Amino acid sequence: MYDDVLIPTDGSDTVAETLSHALPIAADNDATVHALYVVDSRITAAASDGDADVESTLESEGEAAITEVRDRAANAGLDAVGEIRKGTPAKTILEYADEQGIDLIVIGTRGKSPREKVVSMGSVSERVVDSASVPVFVVRDEDDR
């Protein structure tokens, strides 16, 4: 049913919870795990004069996040690939899913206060759910339950 499972990661603590759901699904389907970290182009653009340190830091964080997902997948006996891309997170996740023939996206949420929910324009996970052409499994952050 699922040959390729995408796990977008931002390196936060919520990824561990996301992996606890995603990896069994991938294992049950003998699927390849795809780890994706997006360097948010809005952050790098906002950095003063395209500060290379900001982009470099985000890329380093991305490498660590991708490695964590790949290592956990390998420990579960799964094939895994990882990639870092630049762009806006939701759009880049959706583009990757289409390009790679992803069958399922497993994405975590971050807890937001009621005020943050009103003020924000929507989370990455909400945008992915709204626009994905494949099933999306959303793992709620413990603080959001």
MDAnalysis code that builds the backbone (N, CA, C; Angstrom):
import MDAnalysis as mda
import numpy as np

u = mda.Universe.empty(435, n_residues=145, atom_resindex=np.repeat(np.arange(145), 3), trajectory=True)
u.add_TopologyAttr("name", ["N", "CA", "C"] * 145)
u.add_TopologyAttr("resid", np.arange(1, 146))
u.add_TopologyAttr("resname", ["MET", "TYR", "ASP", "ASP", "VAL", "LEU", "ILE", "PRO", "THR", "ASP", "GLY", "SER", "ASP", "THR", "VAL", "ALA", "GLU", "THR", "LEU", "SER", "HIS", "ALA", "LEU", "PRO", "ILE", "ALA", "ALA", "ASP", "ASN", "ASP", "ALA", "THR", "VAL", "HIS", "ALA", "LEU", "TYR", "VAL", "VAL", "ASP", "SER", "ARG", "ILE", "THR", "ALA", "ALA", "ALA", "SER", "ASP", "GLY", "ASP", "ALA", "ASP", "VAL", "GLU", "SER", "THR", "LEU", "GLU", "SER", "GLU", "GLY", "GLU", "ALA", "ALA", "ILE", "THR", "GLU", "VAL", "ARG", "ASP", "ARG", "ALA", "ALA", "ASN", "ALA", "GLY", "LEU", "ASP", "ALA", "VAL", "GLY", "GLU", "ILE", "ARG", "LYS", "GLY", "THR", "PRO", "ALA", "LYS", "THR", "ILE", "LEU", "GLU", "TYR", "ALA", "ASP", "GLU", "GLN", "GLY", "ILE", "ASP", "LEU", "ILE", "VAL", "ILE", "GLY", "THR", "ARG", "GLY", "LYS", "SER", "PRO", "ARG", "GLU", "LYS", "VAL", "VAL", "SER", "MET", "GLY", "SER", "VAL", "SER", "GLU", "ARG", "VAL", "VAL", "ASP", "SER", "ALA", "SER", "VAL", "PRO", "VAL", "PHE", "VAL", "VAL", "ARG", "ASP", "GLU", "ASP", "ASP", "ARG"])
u.atoms.positions = np.array([
    [0.810, -1.189, 0.000],
    [0.000, 0.000, 0.000],
    [0.861, 1.264, 0.000],
    [1.866, 1.300, 0.874],
    [2.772, 2.449, 0.941],
    [4.185, 1.970, 0.623],
    [4.728, 2.443, -0.483],
    [6.095, 2.081, -0.860],
    [7.104, 3.129, -0.415],
    [6.658, 4.372, -0.321],
    [7.536, 5.482, 0.039],
    [6.826, 6.378, 1.048],
    [7.416, 6.504, 2.232],
    [6.837, 7.288, 3.316],
    [7.736, 8.487, 3.579],
    [7.155, 9.670, 3.508],
    [7.896, 10.910, 3.741],
    [7.708, 11.373, 5.177],
    [8.830, 11.651, 5.834],
    [8.817, 12.206, 7.183],
    [9.551, 13.542, 7.135],
    [8.805, 14.633, 7.008],
    [9.453, 15.941, 7.082],
    [9.937, 16.167, 8.515],
    [11.113, 16.735, 8.658],
    [11.655, 16.959, 9.991],
    [12.185, 18.372, 10.122],
    [11.960, 18.936, 11.290],
    [12.555, 20.239, 11.598],
    [13.585, 20.097, 12.717],
    [13.844, 18.854, 13.118],
    [14.829, 18.598, 14.156],
    [14.308, 18.813, 15.568],
    [13.031, 19.133, 15.713],
    [12.478, 19.384, 17.043],
    [12.193, 18.068, 17.767],
    [11.849, 18.185, 19.038],
    [11.543, 17.012, 19.847],
    [10.316, 16.262, 19.353],
    [9.425, 16.932, 18.637],
    [8.204, 16.273, 18.158],
    [8.501, 15.204, 17.103],
    [9.683, 15.249, 16.517],
    [10.024, 14.267, 15.490],
    [10.109, 12.863, 16.083],
    [10.567, 12.749, 17.323],
    [10.644, 11.428, 17.959],
    [9.268, 10.784, 18.038],
    [8.262, 11.571, 18.403],
    [6.892, 11.066, 18.461],
    [6.398, 10.712, 17.062],
    [6.719, 11.533, 16.089],
    [6.326, 11.266, 14.704],
    [6.937, 9.949, 14.226],
    [8.208, 9.742, 14.538],
    [8.882, 8.504, 14.125],
    [8.264, 7.272, 14.775],
    [7.780, 7.412, 16.006],
    [7.179, 6.257, 16.685],
    [5.920, 5.775, 15.962],
    [5.306, 6.625, 15.168],
    [4.154, 6.224, 14.361],
    [4.566, 5.872, 12.935],
    [5.464, 6.655, 12.369],
    [5.832, 6.489, 10.960],
    [6.621, 5.207, 10.693],
    [7.550, 4.888, 11.562],
    [8.416, 3.736, 11.284],
    [7.662, 2.405, 11.304],
    [6.734, 2.173, 12.231],
    [5.961, 0.926, 12.132],
    [5.121, 0.833, 10.856],
    [4.567, 1.958, 10.423],
    [3.801, 1.955, 9.171],
    [4.724, 1.587, 8.010],
    [5.905, 2.204, 7.980],
    [6.870, 1.897, 6.921],
    [7.302, 0.435, 6.986],
    [7.544, -0.070, 8.186],
    [7.977, -1.464, 8.344],
    [6.886, -2.432, 7.895],
    [5.647, -2.153, 8.263],
    [4.537, -3.024, 7.868],
    [4.366, -3.091, 6.360],
    [4.815, -2.066, 5.663],
    [4.654, -1.993, 4.208],
    [5.968, -2.160, 3.457],
    [7.048, -2.462, 4.178],
    [8.382, -2.586, 3.583],
    [8.687, -1.361, 2.714],
    [8.376, -0.201, 3.261],
    [8.515, 1.051, 2.521],
    [9.878, 1.687, 2.748],
    [10.267, 2.510, 1.806],
    [11.458, 3.349, 1.953],
    [11.043, 4.606, 2.707],
    [11.860, 4.984, 3.686],
    [11.613, 6.194, 4.465],
    [12.373, 7.347, 3.815],
    [11.675, 8.437, 3.592],
    [12.277, 9.652, 3.048],
    [12.266, 10.709, 4.143],
    [13.439, 11.177, 4.527],
    [13.547, 12.267, 5.500],
    [13.815, 13.552, 4.731],
    [13.077, 14.593, 5.052],
    [13.232, 15.869, 4.360],
    [13.309, 16.997, 5.377],
    [14.336, 17.810, 5.239],
    [14.493, 19.017, 6.046],
    [14.493, 20.197, 5.091],
    [13.690, 21.200, 5.409],
    [13.600, 22.377, 4.550],
    [14.240, 23.567, 5.253],
    [15.268, 24.134, 4.610],
    [15.844, 25.389, 5.072],
    [14.887, 26.472, 4.610],
    [14.222, 27.101, 5.560],
    [13.171, 28.072, 5.253],
    [13.781, 29.311, 4.608],
    [13.464, 29.518, 3.341],
    [14.026, 30.648, 2.593],
    [13.581, 31.989, 3.162],
    [12.460, 32.009, 3.875],
    [12.002, 33.268, 4.486],
    [12.940, 33.688, 5.611],
    [13.481, 32.703, 6.321],
    [14.422, 33.014, 7.409],
    [15.745, 33.487, 6.839],
    [16.238, 32.788, 5.827],
    [17.520, 33.183, 5.251],
    [17.417, 34.534, 4.558],
    [16.263, 34.820, 3.948],
    [16.078, 36.114, 3.288],
    [16.011, 37.248, 4.307],
    [15.462, 36.966, 5.476],
    [15.327, 37.990, 6.512],
    [16.645, 38.265, 7.230],
    [17.578, 37.325, 7.122],
    [18.879, 37.525, 7.766],
    [19.586, 38.700, 7.087],
    [20.272, 39.478, 7.857],
    [20.913, 40.681, 7.322],
    [21.909, 40.340, 6.219],
    [21.704, 40.959, 5.067],
    [22.582, 40.799, 3.907],
    [22.803, 39.334, 3.527],
    [21.751, 38.520, 3.652],
    [21.886, 37.112, 3.285],
    [22.981, 36.435, 4.085],
    [23.021, 36.720, 5.361],
    [24.032, 36.204, 6.286],
    [24.261, 34.709, 6.062],
    [25.444, 34.370, 5.583],
    [25.781, 32.981, 5.289],
    [25.803, 32.135, 6.547],
    [26.057, 32.754, 7.711],
    [26.085, 32.001, 8.962],
    [24.717, 31.426, 9.290],
    [23.665, 32.184, 9.044],
    [22.311, 31.705, 9.322],
    [22.007, 30.493, 8.446],
    [22.272, 30.613, 7.177],
    [22.007, 29.504, 6.262],
    [22.860, 28.288, 6.609],
    [24.113, 28.514, 6.921],
    [25.015, 27.427, 7.293],
    [24.538, 26.718, 8.560],
    [24.086, 27.494, 9.526],
    [23.570, 26.926, 10.774],
    [22.341, 26.077, 10.508],
    [21.427, 26.597, 9.702],
    [20.215, 25.841, 9.378],
    [20.551, 24.558, 8.618],
    [21.506, 24.623, 7.719],
    [21.905, 23.426, 6.983],
    [22.530, 22.394, 7.906],
    [23.333, 22.849, 8.878],
    [23.922, 21.930, 9.862],
    [22.842, 21.276, 10.710],
    [21.862, 22.075, 11.133],
    [20.737, 21.522, 11.885],
    [19.976, 20.514, 11.039],
    [19.851, 20.814, 9.758],
    [19.170, 19.907, 8.846],
    [19.893, 18.579, 8.698],
    [21.203, 18.636, 8.582],
    [21.996, 17.396, 8.480],
    [21.787, 16.512, 9.702],
    [21.804, 17.141, 10.887],
    [21.598, 16.385, 12.127],
    [20.194, 15.784, 12.167],
    [19.199, 16.555, 11.739],
    [17.818, 16.076, 11.753],
    [17.626, 14.908, 10.784],
    [18.194, 15.030, 9.606],
    [18.102, 13.959, 8.601],
    [18.808, 12.702, 9.102],
    [19.969, 12.884, 9.698],
    [20.728, 11.746, 10.221],
    [19.929, 11.004, 11.285],
    [19.252, 11.748, 12.160],
    [18.439, 11.108, 13.202],
    [17.358, 10.228, 12.593],
    [16.657, 10.735, 11.593],
    [15.593, 9.955, 10.957],
    [16.179, 8.744, 10.248],
    [17.243, 8.949, 9.493],
    [17.854, 7.817, 8.761],
    [18.360, 6.754, 9.728],
    [18.989, 7.173, 10.818],
    [19.507, 6.211, 11.796],
    [18.385, 5.407, 12.444],
    [17.321, 6.087, 12.819],
    [16.186, 5.380, 13.443],
    [15.551, 4.411, 12.440],
    [15.463, 4.823, 11.182],
    [14.906, 3.936, 10.154],
    [15.815, 2.728, 9.953],
    [17.110, 2.963, 9.882],
    [18.064, 1.858, 9.704],
    [17.996, 0.892, 10.886],
    [17.861, 1.416, 12.099],
    [17.735, 0.565, 13.284],
    [16.463, -0.274, 13.235],
    [15.470, 0.183, 12.512],
    [14.220, -0.563, 12.337],
    [14.288, -1.485, 11.121],
    [15.461, -1.541, 10.473],
    [15.649, -2.416, 9.324],
    [15.061, -1.875, 8.033],
    [14.904, -0.559, 7.961],
    [14.295, 0.060, 6.787],
    [15.311, 0.794, 5.935],
    [15.055, 0.827, 4.635],
    [15.842, 1.665, 3.738],
    [15.415, 3.106, 3.960],
    [16.380, 4.015, 3.933],
    [16.054, 5.421, 4.158],
    [16.943, 6.307, 3.306],
    [16.357, 7.404, 2.870],
    [17.080, 8.437, 2.143],
    [16.768, 9.755, 2.817],
    [17.650, 10.714, 2.631],
    [17.415, 12.020, 3.235],
    [17.863, 13.128, 2.307],
    [17.206, 14.265, 2.452],
    [17.547, 15.400, 1.599],
    [17.251, 16.694, 2.325],
    [18.084, 17.683, 2.047],
    [17.850, 19.040, 2.524],
    [17.533, 19.881, 1.302],
    [16.442, 20.647, 1.406],
    [16.065, 21.556, 0.330],
    [15.845, 22.947, 0.907],
    [15.903, 23.934, 0.027],
    [15.628, 25.319, 0.419],
    [14.290, 25.731, -0.174],
    [13.511, 26.485, 0.615],
    [12.223, 26.964, 0.136],
    [11.298, 27.253, 1.300],
    [10.019, 27.390, 1.000],
    [9.040, 27.518, 2.069],
    [8.617, 26.093, 2.444],
    [8.569, 25.788, 3.738],
    [8.411, 24.390, 4.154],
    [7.229, 23.643, 3.537],
    [6.016, 24.133, 3.663],
    [4.869, 23.366, 3.164],
    [4.962, 23.136, 1.658],
    [5.260, 24.171, 0.923],
    [5.359, 24.058, -0.536],
    [6.464, 23.076, -0.929],
    [7.587, 23.142, -0.256],
    [8.720, 22.271, -0.580],
    [8.409, 20.816, -0.238],
    [7.724, 20.593, 0.872],
    [7.311, 19.233, 1.252],
    [6.393, 18.657, 0.178],
    [5.432, 19.432, -0.258],
    [4.487, 18.966, -1.280],
    [5.176, 18.704, -2.613],
    [6.100, 19.576, -2.989],
    [6.847, 19.368, -4.237],
    [7.670, 18.088, -4.162],
    [8.346, 17.880, -3.036],
    [9.144, 16.663, -2.865],
    [8.247, 15.424, -2.974],
    [7.111, 15.464, -2.305],
    [6.194, 14.321, -2.335],
    [5.777, 13.988, -3.764],
    [5.454, 14.998, -4.549],
    [5.062, 14.775, -5.942],
    [6.220, 14.249, -6.776],
    [7.386, 14.854, -6.619],
    [8.559, 14.457, -7.413],
    [9.012, 13.032, -7.116],
    [8.922, 12.627, -5.865],
    [9.452, 11.326, -5.454],
    [8.407, 10.209, -5.436],
    [7.189, 10.518, -5.801],
    [6.144, 9.498, -5.804],
    [5.800, 8.995, -4.407],
    [5.794, 9.901, -3.450],
    [5.502, 9.546, -2.062],
    [4.058, 9.067, -1.943],
    [3.846, 8.001, -1.157],
    [2.518, 7.427, -0.960],
    [1.852, 7.904, 0.334],
    [2.663, 8.329, 1.307],
    [2.144, 8.749, 2.608],
    [3.109, 9.765, 3.205],
    [2.550, 10.833, 3.763],
    [3.341, 11.822, 4.493],
    [2.970, 11.691, 5.963],
    [3.971, 11.527, 6.816],
    [3.742, 11.485, 8.261],
    [4.427, 12.706, 8.841],
    [3.628, 13.620, 9.383],
    [4.146, 14.916, 9.813],
    [3.665, 15.228, 11.228],
    [4.544, 15.824, 11.995],
    [4.191, 16.220, 13.352],
    [3.694, 17.645, 13.397],
    [3.007, 17.958, 14.489],
    [2.561, 19.327, 14.727],
    [3.375, 19.900, 15.870],
    [3.279, 21.162, 16.002],
    [3.867, 21.832, 17.162],
    [2.722, 22.449, 17.934],
    [2.767, 22.321, 19.230],
    [1.710, 22.895, 20.050],
    [1.685, 24.409, 19.940],
    [0.493, 24.956, 19.835],
    [0.326, 26.409, 19.786],
    [-0.727, 26.799, 20.811],
    [-0.515, 27.931, 21.427],
    [-1.533, 28.447, 22.339],
    [-2.721, 28.921, 21.513],
    [-3.892, 29.076, 22.138],
    [-5.047, 29.583, 21.380],
    [-4.735, 30.917, 20.695],
    [-3.997, 31.786, 21.368],
    [-3.653, 33.083, 20.767],
    [-2.784, 32.888, 19.529],
    [-1.807, 31.997, 19.620],
    [-0.939, 31.732, 18.468],
    [-1.745, 31.176, 17.292],
    [-2.731, 30.351, 17.581],
    [-3.553, 29.786, 16.512],
    [-4.335, 30.869, 15.785],
    [-4.803, 31.862, 16.522],
    [-5.563, 32.955, 15.919],
    [-4.651, 33.862, 15.109],
    [-3.469, 34.149, 15.641],
    [-2.557, 35.101, 15.017],
    [-1.838, 34.492, 13.820],
    [-1.508, 33.213, 13.900],
    [-0.715, 32.604, 12.827],
    [-1.563, 32.386, 11.588],
    [-0.879, 32.231, 10.479],
    [-1.576, 32.020, 9.215],
    [-1.716, 30.533, 8.914],
    [-1.462, 29.712, 9.888],
    [-1.573, 28.268, 9.692],
    [-0.219, 27.609, 9.789],
    [-0.224, 26.423, 10.316],
    [1.031, 25.718, 10.491],
    [1.428, 24.993, 9.205],
    [2.658, 24.538, 9.183],
    [3.141, 23.764, 8.037],
    [2.287, 22.514, 7.872],
    [2.022, 21.820, 8.973],
    [1.236, 20.584, 8.862],
    [-0.166, 20.855, 8.331],
    [-0.782, 21.960, 8.756],
    [-2.109, 22.295, 8.244],
    [-2.080, 22.556, 6.746],
    [-1.067, 23.247, 6.302],
    [-0.956, 23.545, 4.862],
    [-0.708, 22.280, 4.054],
    [0.099, 21.372, 4.605],
    [0.359, 20.111, 3.910],
    [-0.932, 19.299, 3.815],
    [-1.669, 19.187, 4.916],
    [-2.930, 18.446, 4.910],
    [-3.895, 19.030, 3.885],
    [-3.984, 20.347, 3.860],
    [-4.931, 21.008, 2.953],
    [-4.596, 20.813, 1.480],
    [-3.325, 20.636, 1.156],
    [-2.923, 20.642, -0.258],
    [-2.329, 19.343, -0.781],
    [-2.107, 18.370, 0.069],
    [-1.445, 17.131, -0.369],
    [-2.343, 16.311, -1.285],
    [-1.705, 15.648, -2.234],
    [-2.433, 14.760, -3.146],
    [-2.376, 13.312, -2.669],
    [-1.721, 13.074, -1.522],
    [-1.611, 11.736, -0.940],
    [-2.081, 11.805, 0.513],
    [-2.331, 10.656, 1.134],
    [-2.736, 10.675, 2.539],
    [-1.660, 11.313, 3.430],
    [-2.135, 12.007, 4.463],
    [-1.244, 12.647, 5.426],
    [-1.651, 12.177, 6.814],
    [-0.697, 11.614, 7.522],
    [-0.895, 11.151, 8.888],
    [-0.280, 12.215, 9.786],
    [-1.113, 12.865, 10.608],
    [-0.644, 13.951, 11.456],
    [-0.485, 13.449, 12.882],
    [0.711, 13.659, 13.424],
    [1.007, 13.264, 14.804],
    [1.031, 14.519, 15.641],
    [0.093, 14.607, 16.560],
    [-0.006, 15.806, 17.397],
    [1.080, 15.794, 18.457],
    [1.629, 16.947, 18.686],
    [2.628, 17.160, 19.727],
    [1.972, 16.931, 21.084],
    [2.707, 16.380, 22.031],
    [2.162, 16.126, 23.376],
    [1.549, 17.396, 23.971],
    [2.169, 18.543, 23.748],
    [1.667, 19.791, 24.307],
    [0.389, 20.257, 23.627],
    [0.051, 19.654, 22.507],
    [-1.112, 20.070, 21.724],
    [-2.314, 19.150, 21.968],
    [-2.157, 18.199, 22.904],
    [-3.235, 17.229, 23.160],
    [-4.152, 17.707, 24.237],
])
